């Protein structure tokens, strides 16, 4: 085994990479929280982690094979705050409660995939504005501030640079712990730019 990988894996096991972005993100822009997710293809070598289960490693089935989704929240400037790993077949709104954990935000901005009555009520119960465009099948449309909704591109501007890293855009890691470690390392690089 590669000594660099051993050191990286040991850091993941001891929580080093989990603490790294928290040290960089001590002054986020709380004007709004952006939520979205991206899909990542899993390389065939990512299967078969020893002493683990498929549910623990988040490989999901989709049309193109195995994959992983990364639901992410960022601050108002597009800097990452937190993310989780799910299978690629999991819908975005099921992980939306992740966005409700940071305190102090004034608005939560998301795309139509997060248009759920229960989720919008949960946002408004915390005295935040839900800037989520309604889906087209709704009979009663909700008012959305179009100017604030245009800020949604900032989370896409976060996803673009992280997918330039080979270990991110095609998941080679067998364990979700190591993949999250790489995500946290890359998000630290985003905070430090």
N, C-alpha and C positions, 0 to 999 in steps of 0.2 A: 504494500500500500504506500501511497505517496505521503511523505512526512508533512507536507503542506496541508493535504486533506485531513490527516489525522489531527493536526492542530486546529483546523477550522471546525471539525466535527466535535472535538473536545470543548471548544468555545461554545458551540451550540448546546451541548449537553449541560454546561454550567451556566448558561444564560448570559454570556458575554455579549452576544449580538443582540439580545433583547434589550439590554440596558443601553447600548450604544446610541440608537436614535432618540431615546428619551433624554439623553444628555444634550443632544443638539436641538431638540424641539421645545425648549423651555419658554419661548416667546412666540407662540403661534398667533395668527390673525384670527380672532374669534368673531369677526363680523358675520361670517357664514361658514357652514360646513358643507363640503361637497361630497356626494356619495355616488359611486359607480363601481362596476366590476369589469374585469377583463378575463378573457379565456386564454389559457395557455395549453398548448399540446404537450403531452407527456411522451418523452422518448421511450422506445421499448425497453431500454435498460433501466428505466425507473421502476419497473415492476419487480416484485419479489423480495421485499425487505425481510430480512431474517427476524423471526420472533415478533411479527407484527401482523395486523389485519388490514384488509382493504379499506375499511371505514376509518382507520386511524391515519392512513396515508393520503386520503382524499383523491384517489384517482376515479374520475367519473367517466361514464360512457356517454359519448355523443356520436354524431354522424361520422366524424372523421377518425374515431378511435378513442383512446383514453385521453383524458385531459383534466385540467384543474381550473377552477375559477378563483379569482382573487377579488372578493369584495373589499373595497378600500374607502376610507374616508380621508379627506385632506382638509387643510384649513382654507381660508379665503384666498390665499395666494397660490394654492396648488401644491403645498408642501405636505408630505404624508404624515398622518397622525397614527393610523392603525389599519391593520388588515387581518383577514382570516383566510383560511383555505377551505374550499368546498369542492365537491365533485362537479364536473362540468354540466351535469343534468340538473343541478339545484338552481331554482329561480332566484333572482336578485333580491326580491322583497323578503325572502325568508331570513336573510342575514341583515336586514335593515336596522334592527335594534342596536347593532354595533354603532350606528351613527348617533344614537340618543345618549350614549355614555358621556361624551365631553360636555362639561358644564360651561355656561357663559356665552354660547353662540346665539346670535339673533335670528338666523335663518338657516334652513336646511335645503340645499339645492340638489335635485336629482332629476333623472330622466323619467320617461313614461313607464318604465319598468317598475318604478317604485310607487305608482299610483294605486294605492290601496286605502280603502276607507279606514281600516283599523290603524294603519301606519300614520296616516294624516292626522287622525284623532290623537294618537300618541305624541306626535310632534306638537300639536296645538295645546295639549295638556301641559306641556313644559314651557309654555309661553314663547314659542318660536314660530316663525313664519314658515309654512310649507310651500316652497317654490318648486312644485312638481307639476308639469303640464298634465292635464287630464287625458286619458286615452280616448280614442275616437268613438268608442261604443257607449260612452256615458250619456245618459239622458239629461242629467243636470251637470252642466259644466262648472268647474270651480274657477274663480278669478286667479290669475297668475301674473305676477309682475314680469313682463317680457324683458325689461332691461336687466333685472337681476338674474333671470333665467339664462341670459347669454353668458354669464360667468361660468356656466357649466363646462366650457371648453378648457378651463384650467386643470380639471382632473384628467382630461384626455392629454393635456400637455405634460402631466406626470407620467402617464402610462407609456407615452412614446419613448422617452429616454431610457426607462428601465428595461424596455424590450430590446435595447441595443446590446444588452449583456447576454451572452450565450447561455449562461446558467439560468437565466430568467425566462427568455423567450421560448426555449424548449426545455422542459423540465427533465433534467438528468438525475436529480437526487432521488434516491430510493425512499428516504424518510421525509415526512413533512417537516420535522424539526430542522433538518439541514436546509430544506428549501426555504423555510421561514427565516432561517439565519442569513441566507444569501439575500432574501428580500429586504431584511432589516439592514444589512450592510449596504446595499444599493440605495435604500432610502436615506441612510446617513450621508452618502455621497451627494444625494440630491439636496439635502439640507445644507451641506457645506459649500455648495457651489456659489 
